[in-house]
Amino acid sequence: QVQLVESGGGTVQAGNSLRLSCTGSGRAFSTYDMGWFRQAPGREREFIARIKWDSTNTYYVDSVRGRFAISRDNTKNTLYLQLNSLKPEDTAVYLCAASPGNGVYDYWGQGTQVTVFS
């Protein structure tokens, strides 16, 4: 029902920032809770942040809390992830995903690469 496309990845020096975007197709985007995940080579996919469909609740894992900020603009069918104070260990493919509100993410983007060097 919803297709997701990430953008905004790139290669940056440690300490710098990036803003990732995830654009969803169709009017259904605004009814979904959204999450950001990342996957580094040789590692399992890792959940990092989520946001309620109406932006009334957000959550971050400890490794990114205080550095990353999740937000969304439902009028634009777009989810964002602001990545600040980037570290080399943040290097990964970042993916967005949509959930109907039950904690299960049914739809996934293909990901955007973030590379951080020191």
Buried (B, 14 or more C-beta within 10 A) or exposed (E): EBBBBBEBBEEBEEEBEBEBBBBBEEEBBBBBBBBBBBBBEEEEBBBBBBBBBEEEEEEBEEBBEEBBBBBBEBEEBBBBBBBBEBBEEBBBBBBBBBBBEEEEBEBBBEBBEBBBEE
